[in-house]
């Protein structure tokens, strides 16, 4: 599978906002956005021509893709699934992405970034409903219980990440820090998801 190997901080700078791709560094003053909040490259500080409607839509799509760490084909498949479901397509899309196992492991605080969450899952540290799951894209259902495997509960990366998480950060998740267990109580509503993005622009882009 193709993967991005350059500095992920460049992606945040390209979108001119924190995408929280680097883990703990994103929460410190060393985050490049705090120092150089302009696109990377030799023309980053120069004035650019007015962005077209298509360009605005494309940037929004790229931003959401990068936040959730998806490739184009994956993202397009999620869009098609959201389009077939009842309701508003853009909101359906974000709710599906929030239901991914790697995202929920990140939201629960077991990992400091979605990339780190994928690593935990791939390395078989995460259990869902008493069964080992090593697929980051696994879609959770309401009531699913996520926990860290007993042999993995001493990992420093997990405990360091948990320090930034409050007990009730998200109303669709419940967490027990003592047992390193979380519950995906329900599929979240779009209004409750802290995502600075306009998913309607993605719908317009794919509808062309």
Backbone as JSON Lines, residues from 0, in Angstrom:
{"i":0,"aa":"X","n":[0.85,-1.2,0.0],"ca":[0.0,0.0,0.0],"c":[0.88,1.25,0.0]}
{"i":1,"aa":"X","n":[0.51,2.25,-0.78],"ca":[1.25,3.5,-0.8],"c":[1.08,4.21,0.53]}
{"i":2,"aa":"X","n":[2.11,4.91,0.94],"ca":[2.03,5.66,2.18],"c":[2.87,6.92,2.09]}
{"i":3,"aa":"X","n":[2.48,7.92,2.87],"ca":[3.18,9.2,2.87],"c":[4.42,9.08,3.75]}
{"i":4,"aa":"X","n":[5.6,9.42,3.22],"ca":[6.84,9.25,3.96],"c":[7.54,10.57,4.27]}
{"i":5,"aa":"X","n":[7.02,11.67,3.79],"ca":[7.63,12.98,4.07],"c":[7.15,13.47,5.44]}
{"i":6,"aa":"X","n":[7.62,14.63,5.85],"ca":[7.23,15.2,7.13],"c":[5.73,15.49,7.17]}
{"i":7,"aa":"X","n":[5.04,14.95,8.17],"ca":[3.59,15.18,8.27],"c":[3.29,16.63,8.68]}
{"i":8,"aa":"X","n":[4.27,17.3,9.27],"ca":[4.06,18.7,9.65],"c":[3.85,19.57,8.41]}
{"i":9,"aa":"X","n":[4.39,19.16,7.27],"ca":[4.17,19.89,6.03],"c":[2.7,19.84,5.62]}
{"i":10,"aa":"X","n":[2.03,18.75,5.95],"ca":[0.62,18.63,5.61],"c":[-0.21,19.63,6.41]}
{"i":11,"aa":"X","n":[0.14,19.79,7.69],"ca":[-0.57,20.77,8.52],"c":[-0.33,22.18,7.99]}
{"i":12,"aa":"X","n":[0.91,22.46,7.63],"ca":[1.23,23.78,7.12],"c":[0.52,24.04,5.79]}
{"i":13,"aa":"X","n":[0.38,23.01,4.97],"ca":[-0.32,23.19,3.68],"c":[-1.77,23.56,3.91]}
{"i":14,"aa":"X","n":[-2.39,22.99,4.95],"ca":[-3.79,23.3,5.24],"c":[-3.93,24.49,6.2]}
{"i":15,"aa":"X","n":[-2.8,24.99,6.7],"ca":[-2.77,26.16,7.58],"c":[-3.57,25.95,8.86]}
{"i":16,"aa":"X","n":[-3.55,24.74,9.37],"ca":[-4.16,24.46,10.66],"c":[-3.63,23.14,11.2]}
{"i":17,"aa":"X","n":[-3.73,22.94,12.5],"ca":[-3.26,21.71,13.11],"c":[-4.17,20.55,12.74]}
{"i":18,"aa":"X","n":[-3.57,19.5,12.21],"ca":[-4.32,18.28,11.88],"c":[-4.02,17.19,12.89]}
{"i":19,"aa":"X","n":[-3.14,17.48,13.86],"ca":[-2.77,16.57,14.94],"c":[-2.27,15.23,14.39]}
{"i":20,"aa":"X","n":[-1.27,15.31,13.52],"ca":[-0.69,14.13,12.88],"c":[0.59,13.67,13.56]}
{"i":21,"aa":"X","n":[1.17,14.5,14.41],"ca":[2.5,14.23,14.96],"c":[2.46,13.75,16.41]}
{"i":22,"aa":"X","n":[1.28,13.63,16.98],"ca":[1.21,13.16,18.37],"c":[1.47,14.26,19.37]}
{"i":23,"aa":"X","n":[2.29,13.98,20.37],"ca":[2.52,14.91,21.47],"c":[3.07,16.25,21.01]}
{"i":24,"aa":"X","n":[3.86,16.26,19.95],"ca":[4.47,17.5,19.46],"c":[3.41,18.53,19.08]}
{"i":25,"aa":"X","n":[2.24,18.06,18.64],"ca":[1.18,18.97,18.21],"c":[0.64,19.81,19.36]}
{"i":26,"aa":"X","n":[0.86,19.35,20.59],"ca":[0.32,20.04,21.76],"c":[1.35,20.95,22.42]}
{"i":27,"aa":"X","n":[2.52,21.11,21.79],"ca":[3.58,21.93,22.35],"c":[3.86,23.13,21.46]}
{"i":28,"aa":"X","n":[4.68,24.04,21.98],"ca":[5.05,25.23,21.21],"c":[6.03,24.91,20.09]}
{"i":29,"aa":"X","n":[6.51,23.67,20.03],"ca":[7.42,23.27,18.96],"c":[6.68,22.9,17.68]}
{"i":30,"aa":"X","n":[5.36,22.87,17.73],"ca":[4.57,22.56,16.54],"c":[4.88,23.6,15.45]}
{"i":31,"aa":"X","n":[5.25,23.15,14.25],"ca":[5.6,24.1,13.16],"c":[4.51,25.11,12.85]}
{"i":32,"aa":"X","n":[3.24,24.76,13.08],"ca":[2.16,25.71,12.83],"c":[2.31,26.95,13.71]}
{"i":33,"aa":"X","n":[2.87,26.76,14.91],"ca":[3.07,27.89,15.82],"c":[4.19,28.8,15.32]}
{"i":34,"aa":"X","n":[5.1,28.24,14.53],"ca":[6.28,28.98,14.08],"c":[6.18,29.45,12.64]}
{"i":35,"aa":"X","n":[5.58,28.6,11.77],"ca":[5.55,28.9,10.34],"c":[4.18,28.51,9.79]}
{"i":36,"aa":"X","n":[3.19,29.35,10.07],"ca":[1.83,29.04,9.63],"c":[1.59,29.53,8.2]}
{"i":37,"aa":"X","n":[2.33,28.93,7.28],"ca":[2.16,29.2,5.85],"c":[2.59,27.95,5.09]}
{"i":38,"aa":"X","n":[2.11,27.78,3.85],"ca":[2.41,26.55,3.09],"c":[3.91,26.34,2.93]}
{"i":39,"aa":"X","n":[4.36,25.08,2.88],"ca":[5.79,24.8,2.69],"c":[6.23,25.12,1.27]}
{"i":40,"aa":"X","n":[7.53,25.19,1.07],"ca":[8.06,25.47,-0.26],"c":[8.54,26.9,-0.39]}
{"i":41,"aa":"X","n":[9.29,27.17,-1.45],"ca":[9.9,28.48,-1.62],"c":[8.89,29.59,-1.88]}
{"i":42,"aa":"X","n":[7.69,29.22,-2.31],"ca":[6.66,30.23,-2.59],"c":[5.6,30.3,-1.48]}
{"i":43,"aa":"X","n":[5.91,29.68,-0.34],"ca":[4.92,29.62,0.74],"c":[4.48,30.97,1.26]}
{"i":44,"aa":"X","n":[5.39,31.94,1.29],"ca":[5.07,33.26,1.82],"c":[4.6,34.24,0.75]}
{"i":45,"aa":"X","n":[4.71,33.84,-0.49],"ca":[4.34,34.75,-1.58],"c":[2.83,34.81,-1.75]}
{"i":46,"aa":"X","n":[2.36,35.87,-2.35],"ca":[0.93,35.99,-2.63],"c":[0.54,35.03,-3.75]}
{"i":47,"aa":"X","n":[-0.57,34.39,-3.6],"ca":[-1.01,33.45,-4.61],"c":[-2.27,33.96,-5.28]}
{"i":48,"aa":"X","n":[-2.5,33.49,-6.49],"ca":[-3.71,33.89,-7.21],"c":[-4.94,33.41,-6.45]}
{"i":49,"aa":"X","n":[-6.05,34.06,-6.72],"ca":[-7.3,33.69,-6.08],"c":[-7.62,32.23,-6.36]}
{"i":50,"aa":"X","n":[-7.99,31.5,-5.31],"ca":[-8.28,30.07,-5.44],"c":[-9.66,29.88,-6.05]}
{"i":51,"aa":"X","n":[-9.77,28.98,-7.01],"ca":[-11.04,28.72,-7.67],"c":[-11.97,27.93,-6.75]}
{"i":52,"aa":"X","n":[-13.23,27.84,-7.16],"ca":[-14.21,27.07,-6.38],"c":[-13.77,25.61,-6.28]}
{"i":53,"aa":"X","n":[-13.27,25.08,-7.4],"ca":[-12.77,23.71,-7.38],"c":[-11.59,23.57,-6.42]}
{"i":54,"aa":"X","n":[-10.71,24.56,-6.41],"ca":[-9.54,24.51,-5.53],"c":[-9.94,24.49,-4.06]}
{"i":55,"aa":"X","n":[-10.95,25.27,-3.7],"ca":[-11.44,25.31,-2.32],"c":[-12.01,23.94,-1.94]}
{"i":56,"aa":"X","n":[-12.79,23.36,-2.83],"ca":[-13.38,22.04,-2.56],"c":[-12.3,20.97,-2.43]}
{"i":57,"aa":"X","n":[-11.31,21.03,-3.3],"ca":[-10.23,20.06,-3.27],"c":[-9.43,20.15,-1.98]}
{"i":58,"aa":"X","n":[-9.14,21.37,-1.54],"ca":[-8.37,21.54,-0.3],"c":[-9.14,20.96,0.89]}
{"i":59,"aa":"X","n":[-10.45,21.13,0.91],"ca":[-11.24,20.61,2.02],"c":[-11.23,19.09,2.02]}
{"i":60,"aa":"X","n":[-11.32,18.5,0.83],"ca":[-11.26,17.04,0.73],"c":[-9.91,16.52,1.2]}
{"i":61,"aa":"X","n":[-8.84,17.18,0.75],"ca":[-7.5,16.77,1.13],"c":[-7.29,16.88,2.64]}
{"i":62,"aa":"X","n":[-7.84,17.93,3.22],"ca":[-7.69,18.14,4.65],"c":[-8.34,17.02,5.45]}
{"i":63,"aa":"X","n":[-9.57,16.67,5.1],"ca":[-10.27,15.6,5.83],"c":[-9.57,14.27,5.63]}
{"i":64,"aa":"X","n":[-9.12,13.99,4.41],"ca":[-8.36,12.77,4.13],"c":[-7.14,12.67,5.03]}
{"i":65,"aa":"X","n":[-6.42,13.77,5.15],"ca":[-5.19,13.76,5.91],"c":[-5.44,13.66,7.41]}
{"i":66,"aa":"X","n":[-6.5,14.28,7.88],"ca":[-6.83,14.18,9.3],"c":[-7.05,12.73,9.7]}
{"i":67,"aa":"X","n":[-7.78,11.99,8.87],"ca":[-8.1,10.59,9.21],"c":[-7.09,9.6,8.63]}
{"i":68,"aa":"X","n":[-6.09,10.09,7.92],"ca":[-5.02,9.23,7.42],"c":[-5.45,8.24,6.36]}
{"i":69,"aa":"X","n":[-6.22,8.7,5.37],"ca":[-6.77,7.82,4.35],"c":[-6.14,8.06,2.98]}
{"i":70,"aa":"X","n":[-6.14,7.03,2.16],"ca":[-5.77,7.17,0.76],"c":[-7.01,7.54,-0.05]}
{"i":71,"aa":"X","n":[-6.8,7.98,-1.27],"ca":[-7.92,8.47,-2.09],"c":[-8.99,7.4,-2.31]}
{"i":72,"aa":"X","n":[-8.58,6.19,-2.64],"ca":[-9.57,5.13,-2.9],"c":[-10.38,4.82,-1.66]}
{"i":73,"aa":"X","n":[-9.72,4.74,-0.51],"ca":[-10.43,4.51,0.75],"c":[-11.46,5.6,0.99]}
{"i":74,"aa":"X","n":[-11.02,6.83,0.83],"ca":[-11.89,7.96,1.11],"c":[-13.09,7.97,0.17]}
{"i":75,"aa":"X","n":[-12.85,7.68,-1.1],"ca":[-13.93,7.67,-2.08],"c":[-14.93,6.56,-1.76]}
{"i":76,"aa":"X","n":[-14.44,5.41,-1.3],"ca":[-15.33,4.31,-0.92],"c":[-16.22,4.7,0.26]}
{"i":77,"aa":"X","n":[-15.65,5.4,1.22],"ca":[-16.45,5.86,2.37],"c":[-17.5,6.87,1.9]}
{"i":78,"aa":"X","n":[-17.13,7.72,0.96],"ca":[-18.1,8.69,0.43],"c":[-19.26,7.97,-0.25]}
{"i":79,"aa":"X","n":[-18.97,6.95,-1.06],"ca":[-20.03,6.21,-1.73],"c":[-20.95,5.53,-0.72]}
{"i":80,"aa":"X","n":[-20.37,5.01,0.34],"ca":[-21.17,4.38,1.39],"c":[-22.06,5.41,2.07]}
{"i":81,"aa":"X","n":[-21.51,6.59,2.34],"ca":[-22.28,7.66,2.97],"c":[-23.39,8.15,2.05]}
{"i":82,"aa":"X","n":[-23.12,8.16,0.75],"ca":[-24.09,8.62,-0.23],"c":[-25.28,7.67,-0.34]}
{"i":83,"aa":"X","n":[-25.02,6.38,-0.13],"ca":[-26.09,5.38,-0.2],"c":[-26.95,5.34,1.06]}
{"i":84,"aa":"X","n":[-26.41,5.82,2.17],"ca":[-27.13,5.78,3.44],"c":[-28.18,6.9,3.51]}
{"i":85,"aa":"X","n":[-29.15,6.72,4.37],"ca":[-30.17,7.75,4.58],"c":[-29.55,8.93,5.31]}
{"i":86,"aa":"X","n":[-30.06,10.11,5.04],"ca":[-29.58,11.29,5.73],"c":[-28.72,12.17,4.83]}
{"i":87,"aa":"X","n":[-28.01,13.1,5.45],"ca":[-27.17,14.04,4.74],"c":[-25.82,13.39,4.46]}
{"i":88,"aa":"X","n":[-25.44,13.35,3.2],"ca":[-24.24,12.6,2.79],"c":[-22.98,13.06,3.52]}
{"i":89,"aa":"X","n":[-22.76,14.38,3.59],"ca":[-21.56,14.88,4.24],"c":[-21.48,14.49,5.71]}
{"i":90,"aa":"X","n":[-22.6,14.61,6.41],"ca":[-22.62,14.24,7.82],"c":[-22.44,12.74,7.99]}
{"i":91,"aa":"X","n":[-23.05,11.96,7.1],"ca":[-22.87,10.51,7.14],"c":[-21.39,10.14,7.0]}
{"i":92,"aa":"X","n":[-20.71,10.84,6.09],"ca":[-19.3,10.58,5.83],"c":[-18.46,10.77,7.08]}
{"i":93,"aa":"X","n":[-18.63,11.9,7.76],"ca":[-17.84,12.19,8.95],"c":[-18.16,11.2,10.07]}
{"i":94,"aa":"X","n":[-19.41,10.83,10.21],"ca":[-19.8,9.88,11.26],"c":[-19.2,8.5,11.01]}
{"i":95,"aa":"X","n":[-19.11,8.1,9.73],"ca":[-18.48,6.82,9.4],"c":[-16.99,6.87,9.75]}
{"i":96,"aa":"X","n":[-16.33,7.95,9.39],"ca":[-14.91,8.09,9.68],"c":[-14.64,8.09,11.18]}
{"i":97,"aa":"X","n":[-15.54,8.7,11.94],"ca":[-15.38,8.72,13.39],"c":[-15.59,7.34,14.01]}
{"i":98,"aa":"X","n":[-16.25,6.44,13.29],"ca":[-16.52,5.11,13.81],"c":[-15.4,4.11,13.53]}
{"i":99,"aa":"X","n":[-14.37,4.55,12.8],"ca":[-13.22,3.68,12.55],"c":[-12.5,3.37,13.87]}
{"i":100,"aa":"X","n":[-11.99,2.15,13.98],"ca":[-11.33,1.74,15.22],"c":[-10.11,2.6,15.53]}
{"i":101,"aa":"X","n":[-9.3,2.93,14.51],"ca":[-8.11,3.73,14.8],"c":[-8.48,5.11,15.32]}
{"i":102,"aa":"X","n":[-9.56,5.69,14.8],"ca":[-10.0,6.99,15.28],"c":[-10.49,6.92,16.72]}
{"i":103,"aa":"X","n":[-11.24,5.87,17.05],"ca":[-11.78,5.73,18.41],"c":[-10.66,5.47,19.42]}
{"i":104,"aa":"X","n":[-9.67,4.67,19.04],"ca":[-8.52,4.45,19.93],"c":[-7.82,5.78,20.2]}
{"i":105,"aa":"X","n":[-7.72,6.63,19.18],"ca":[-7.14,7.96,19.36],"c":[-8.02,8.83,20.23]}
{"i":106,"aa":"X","n":[-9.32,8.86,19.97],"ca":[-10.23,9.69,20.75],"c":[-10.27,9.27,22.22]}
{"i":107,"aa":"X","n":[-10.14,7.97,22.47],"ca":[-10.14,7.49,23.86],"c":[-8.87,7.89,24.6]}
{"i":108,"aa":"X","n":[-7.83,8.25,23.86],"ca":[-6.59,8.67,24.48],"c":[-5.55,7.59,24.62]}
{"i":109,"aa":"X","n":[-5.81,6.42,24.03],"ca":[-4.82,5.34,24.1],"c":[-3.63,5.6,23.18]}
{"i":110,"aa":"X","n":[-3.77,6.54,22.26],"ca":[-2.7,6.92,21.34],"c":[-2.72,8.43,21.17]}
{"i":111,"aa":"X","n":[-1.57,9.01,20.9],"ca":[-1.48,10.47,20.78],"c":[-1.79,10.96,19.38]}
{"i":112,"aa":"X","n":[-1.95,10.05,18.43],"ca":[-2.32,10.42,17.06],"c":[-3.01,9.22,16.42]}
{"i":113,"aa":"X","n":[-3.68,9.45,15.32],"ca":[-4.33,8.33,14.62],"c":[-3.28,7.38,14.03]}
{"i":114,"aa":"X","n":[-2.16,7.93,13.63],"ca":[-1.08,7.09,13.11],"c":[-0.57,6.15,14.19]}
{"i":115,"aa":"X","n":[-0.39,6.67,15.4],"ca":[0.05,5.84,16.5],"c":[-1.03,4.81,16.87]}
{"i":116,"aa":"X","n":[-2.3,5.21,16.75],"ca":[-3.4,4.28,17.02],"c":[-3.36,3.12,16.03]}
{"i":117,"aa":"X","n":[-3.1,3.42,14.76],"ca":[-3.0,2.35,13.76],"c":[-1.86,1.39,14.09]}
{"i":118,"aa":"X","n":[-0.77,1.94,14.6],"ca":[0.36,1.11,14.98],"c":[-0.02,0.17,16.12]}
{"i":119,"aa":"X","n":[-0.73,0.69,17.12],"ca":[-1.18,-0.15,18.24],"c":[-2.06,-1.29,17.75]}
{"i":120,"aa":"X","n":[-2.96,-0.95,16.84],"ca":[-3.9,-1.96,16.33],"c":[-3.18,-3.0,15.49]}
{"i":121,"aa":"X","n":[-2.31,-2.54,14.59],"ca":[-1.57,-3.45,13.72],"c":[-0.68,-4.39,14.52]}
{"i":122,"aa":"X","n":[-0.15,-3.9,15.64],"ca":[0.73,-4.72,16.47],"c":[-0.05,-5.57,17.48]}
{"i":123,"aa":"X","n":[-1.35,-5.61,17.31],"ca":[-2.21,-6.53,18.06],"c":[-2.25,-6.23,19.56]}
{"i":124,"aa":"X","n":[-2.38,-4.94,19.88],"ca":[-2.48,-4.53,21.28],"c":[-3.93,-4.23,21.69]}
{"i":125,"aa":"X","n":[-4.87,-4.25,20.71],"ca":[-6.23,-3.78,20.96],"c":[-7.24,-4.92,20.82]}
{"i":126,"aa":"X","n":[-8.16,-4.97,21.75],"ca":[-9.22,-5.98,21.76],"c":[-10.57,-5.28,21.63]}
{"i":127,"aa":"X","n":[-11.46,-5.84,20.81],"ca":[-12.82,-5.33,20.66],"c":[-13.79,-6.45,21.01]}
{"i":128,"aa":"X","n":[-14.62,-6.22,22.01],"ca":[-15.61,-7.23,22.44],"c":[-14.96,-8.6,22.68]}
{"i":129,"aa":"X","n":[-13.84,-8.59,23.4],"ca":[-13.13,-9.82,23.79],"c":[-12.45,-10.54,22.63]}
{"i":130,"aa":"X","n":[-12.39,-9.9,21.48],"ca":[-11.71,-10.5,20.33],"c":[-10.62,-9.58,19.82]}
{"i":131,"aa":"X","n":[-9.48,-10.13,19.48],"ca":[-8.37,-9.34,18.97],"c":[-8.69,-8.81,17.58]}
{"i":132,"aa":"X","n":[-8.51,-7.51,17.37],"ca":[-8.75,-6.89,16.06],"c":[-7.49,-6.15,15.65]}
{"i":133,"aa":"X","n":[-6.96,-6.48,14.48],"ca":[-5.75,-5.81,14.0],"c":[-5.98,-5.07,12.69]}
{"i":134,"aa":"X","n":[-7.23,-4.62,12.48],"ca":[-7.59,-3.89,11.27],"c":[-8.0,-2.46,11.67]}
{"i":135,"aa":"X","n":[-7.15,-1.46,11.4],"ca":[-7.45,-0.08,11.8],"c":[-8.76,0.45,11.24]}
{"i":136,"aa":"X","n":[-9.17,-0.02,10.06],"ca":[-10.38,0.5,9.42],"c":[-11.65,-0.19,9.9]}
{"i":137,"aa":"X","n":[-11.54,-1.07,10.87],"ca":[-12.71,-1.78,11.41],"c":[-13.75,-0.76,11.89]}
{"i":138,"aa":"X","n":[-14.99,-0.91,11.43],"ca":[-16.05,0.03,11.8],"c":[-16.77,-0.49,13.04]}
{"i":139,"aa":"X","n":[-16.79,0.33,14.07],"ca":[-17.42,-0.04,15.34],"c":[-18.92,0.19,15.3]}
{"i":140,"aa":"X","n":[-19.63,-0.58,16.11],"ca":[-21.07,-0.43,16.28],"c":[-21.36,0.04,17.7]}
{"i":141,"aa":"X","n":[-22.54,0.63,17.89],"ca":[-22.92,1.12,19.22],"c":[-22.85,-0.01,20.24]}
{"i":142,"aa":"X","n":[-22.19,0.25,21.36],"ca":[-22.07,-0.74,22.43],"c":[-20.77,-1.52,22.41]}
{"i":143,"aa":"X","n":[-19.99,-1.39,21.36],"ca":[-18.72,-2.12,21.29],"c":[-17.77,-1.65,22.39]}
{"i":144,"aa":"X","n":[-17.05,-2.61,22.97],"ca":[-16.11,-2.32,24.05],"c":[-14.68,-2.49,23.52]}
{"i":145,"aa":"X","n":[-13.87,-1.47,23.71],"ca":[-12.49,-1.48,23.22],"c":[-11.57,-1.46,24.43]}
{"i":146,"aa":"X","n":[-10.6,-2.35,24.45],"ca":[-9.66,-2.35,25.57],"c":[-8.26,-2.76,25.1]}
{"i":147,"aa":"X","n":[-7.3,-2.39,25.93],"ca":[-5.92,-2.74,25.65],"c":[-5.64,-4.13,26.21]}
{"i":148,"aa":"X","n":[-4.96,-4.93,25.43],"ca":[-4.64,-6.29,25.85],"c":[-3.83,-6.27,27.15]}
{"i":149,"aa":"X","n":[-4.06,-7.23,28.01],"ca":[-3.41,-7.26,29.33],"c":[-1.89,-7.14,29.24]}
{"i":150,"aa":"X","n":[-1.28,-7.85,28.3],"ca":[0.17,-7.84,28.18],"c":[0.71,-6.51,27.67]}
{"i":151,"aa":"X","n":[-0.19,-5.64,27.19],"ca":[0.24,-4.37,26.61],"c":[-0.06,-3.17,27.5]}
{"i":152,"aa":"X","n":[-0.63,-3.42,28.68],"ca":[-1.08,-2.32,29.53],"c":[0.05,-1.51,30.16]}
{"i":153,"aa":"X","n":[1.27,-1.99,30.06],"ca":[2.39,-1.26,30.64],"c":[3.12,-0.38,29.62]}
{"i":154,"aa":"X","n":[2.62,-0.32,28.39],"ca":[3.28,0.47,27.36],"c":[3.29,1.96,27.72]}
{"i":155,"aa":"X","n":[4.48,2.55,27.72],"ca":[4.62,3.96,28.09],"c":[3.85,4.87,27.13]}
{"i":156,"aa":"X","n":[3.81,4.52,25.84],"ca":[3.15,5.37,24.86],"c":[1.66,5.54,25.18]}
{"i":157,"aa":"X","n":[1.06,4.51,25.74],"ca":[-0.36,4.59,26.09],"c":[-0.57,5.5,27.3]}
{"i":158,"aa":"X","n":[0.23,5.31,28.33],"ca":[0.07,6.1,29.56],"c":[0.45,7.56,29.34]}
{"i":159,"aa":"X","n":[1.45,7.79,28.52],"ca":[1.81,9.18,28.21],"c":[0.7,9.88,27.45]}
{"i":160,"aa":"X","n":[0.05,9.16,26.57],"ca":[-1.04,9.73,25.79],"c":[-2.27,10.01,26.66]}
{"i":161,"aa":"X","n":[-2.54,9.14,27.61],"ca":[-3.72,9.28,28.45],"c":[-3.68,10.54,29.32]}
{"i":162,"aa":"X","n":[-2.5,11.07,29.54],"ca":[-2.37,12.25,30.39],"c":[-3.1,13.46,29.82]}
{"i":163,"aa":"X","n":[-3.32,13.49,28.49],"ca":[-3.96,14.65,27.87],"c":[-5.48,14.52,27.8]}
{"i":164,"aa":"X","n":[-6.03,13.38,28.26],"ca":[-7.45,13.09,28.07],"c":[-8.23,13.26,29.36]}
{"i":165,"aa":"X","n":[-9.36,13.96,29.25],"ca":[-10.28,14.06,30.38],"c":[-11.24,12.87,30.35]}
{"i":166,"aa":"X","n":[-11.87,12.61,31.47],"ca":[-12.71,11.41,31.58],"c":[-13.93,11.44,30.66]}
{"i":167,"aa":"X","n":[-14.49,12.6,30.39],"ca":[-15.72,12.67,29.59],"c":[-15.57,13.68,28.46]}
{"i":168,"aa":"X","n":[-14.54,13.51,27.65],"ca":[-14.28,14.45,26.57],"c":[-15.35,14.39,25.49]}
{"i":169,"aa":"X","n":[-15.79,13.18,25.16],"ca":[-16.78,12.99,24.09],"c":[-17.99,12.23,24.64]}
{"i":170,"aa":"X","n":[-19.19,12.73,24.32],"ca":[-20.38,12.13,24.91],"c":[-20.77,10.79,24.3]}
{"i":171,"aa":"X","n":[-20.12,10.39,23.21],"ca":[-20.43,9.08,22.62],"c":[-19.42,8.01,23.03]}
{"i":172,"aa":"X","n":[-18.44,8.43,23.85],"ca":[-17.43,7.49,24.33],"c":[-17.4,7.49,25.85]}
{"i":173,"aa":"X","n":[-17.11,6.32,26.42],"ca":[-16.9,6.2,27.86],"c":[-15.55,5.53,28.06]}
{"i":174,"aa":"X","n":[-14.78,6.03,29.02],"ca":[-13.44,5.48,29.24],"c":[-13.19,5.18,30.71]}
{"i":175,"aa":"X","n":[-12.55,4.07,30.97],"ca":[-12.1,3.69,32.3],"c":[-10.58,3.62,32.22]}
{"i":176,"aa":"X","n":[-9.91,4.68,32.7],"ca":[-8.46,4.74,32.59],"c":[-7.78,3.65,33.39]}
{"i":177,"aa":"X","n":[-8.36,3.28,34.53],"ca":[-7.74,2.29,35.39],"c":[-7.58,0.94,34.69]}
{"i":178,"aa":"X","n":[-8.61,0.55,33.93],"ca":[-8.57,-0.75,33.25],"c":[-8.21,-0.63,31.78]}
{"i":179,"aa":"X","n":[-7.96,0.62,31.33],"ca":[-7.66,0.88,29.91],"c":[-8.74,0.28,29.01]}
{"i":180,"aa":"X","n":[-9.97,0.64,29.35],"ca":[-11.14,0.15,28.62],"c":[-12.01,1.33,28.19]}
{"i":181,"aa":"X","n":[-12.54,1.25,26.99],"ca":[-13.45,2.28,26.52],"c":[-14.66,1.66,25.85]}
{"i":182,"aa":"X","n":[-15.75,2.4,25.81],"ca":[-16.97,1.93,25.18],"c":[-17.42,2.92,24.12]}
{"i":183,"aa":"X","n":[-17.71,2.39,22.94],"ca":[-18.27,3.2,21.85],"c":[-19.78,3.18,22.04]}
{"i":184,"aa":"X","n":[-20.29,4.12,22.83],"ca":[-21.68,4.09,23.26],"c":[-22.66,4.24,22.11]}
{"i":185,"aa":"X","n":[-22.32,5.09,21.14],"ca":[-23.22,5.33,20.02],"c":[-22.46,5.99,18.88]}
{"i":186,"aa":"X","n":[-23.03,5.92,17.7],"ca":[-22.44,6.65,16.57],"c":[-22.7,8.14,16.83]}
{"i":187,"aa":"X","n":[-21.68,8.97,16.8],"ca":[-21.86,10.38,17.17],"c":[-22.66,11.17,16.14]}
{"i":188,"aa":"X","n":[-23.26,12.24,16.61],"ca":[-23.91,13.2,15.73],"c":[-22.84,14.16,15.2]}
{"i":189,"aa":"X","n":[-23.04,14.65,13.99],"ca":[-22.04,15.54,13.39],"c":[-21.79,16.77,14.27]}
{"i":190,"aa":"X","n":[-22.83,17.3,14.89],"ca":[-22.68,18.5,15.71],"c":[-21.77,18.28,16.91]}
{"i":191,"aa":"X","n":[-21.62,17.04,17.32],"ca":[-20.8,16.74,18.5],"c":[-19.34,16.46,18.16]}
{"i":192,"aa":"X","n":[-19.03,16.31,16.89],"ca":[-17.67,15.93,16.48],"c":[-16.8,17.17,16.32]}
{"i":193,"aa":"X","n":[-15.7,17.26,17.06],"ca":[-14.83,18.44,16.99],"c":[-13.92,18.4,15.76]}
{"i":194,"aa":"X","n":[-14.51,18.65,14.61],"ca":[-13.76,18.62,13.36],"c":[-13.96,19.93,12.62]}
{"i":195,"aa":"X","n":[-12.88,20.67,12.44],"ca":[-12.95,21.97,11.75],"c":[-12.86,21.74,10.25]}
{"i":196,"aa":"X","n":[-13.98,21.35,9.66],"ca":[-14.01,21.05,8.23],"c":[-15.43,21.24,7.71]}
{"i":197,"aa":"X","n":[-15.53,21.55,6.43],"ca":[-16.83,21.71,5.78],"c":[-17.02,20.55,4.81]}
{"i":198,"aa":"X","n":[-17.61,19.48,5.28],"ca":[-17.76,18.27,4.48],"c":[-18.69,18.46,3.28]}
{"i":199,"aa":"X","n":[-19.53,19.5,3.31],"ca":[-20.42,19.76,2.18],"c":[-19.62,20.08,0.92]}
{"i":200,"aa":"X","n":[-18.45,20.68,1.09],"ca":[-17.59,20.97,-0.06],"c":[-17.09,19.69,-0.72]}
{"i":201,"aa":"X","n":[-16.91,18.64,0.07],"ca":[-16.5,17.33,-0.47],"c":[-17.63,16.74,-1.3]}
{"i":202,"aa":"X","n":[-18.84,16.9,-0.79],"ca":[-20.02,16.4,-1.54],"c":[-20.12,17.13,-2.88]}
{"i":203,"aa":"X","n":[-19.92,18.43,-2.85],"ca":[-19.98,19.21,-4.1],"c":[-18.87,18.79,-5.07]}
{"i":204,"aa":"X","n":[-17.69,18.5,-4.54],"ca":[-16.57,18.1,-5.38],"c":[-16.86,16.78,-6.09]}
{"i":205,"aa":"X","n":[-17.34,15.81,-5.35],"ca":[-17.59,14.49,-5.91],"c":[-18.86,14.45,-6.76]}
{"i":206,"aa":"X","n":[-19.68,15.49,-6.66],"ca":[-20.92,15.53,-7.43],"c":[-20.73,16.14,-8.81]}
{"i":207,"aa":"X","n":[-19.55,16.61,-9.11],"ca":[-19.29,17.25,-10.41],"c":[-19.33,16.22,-11.53]}
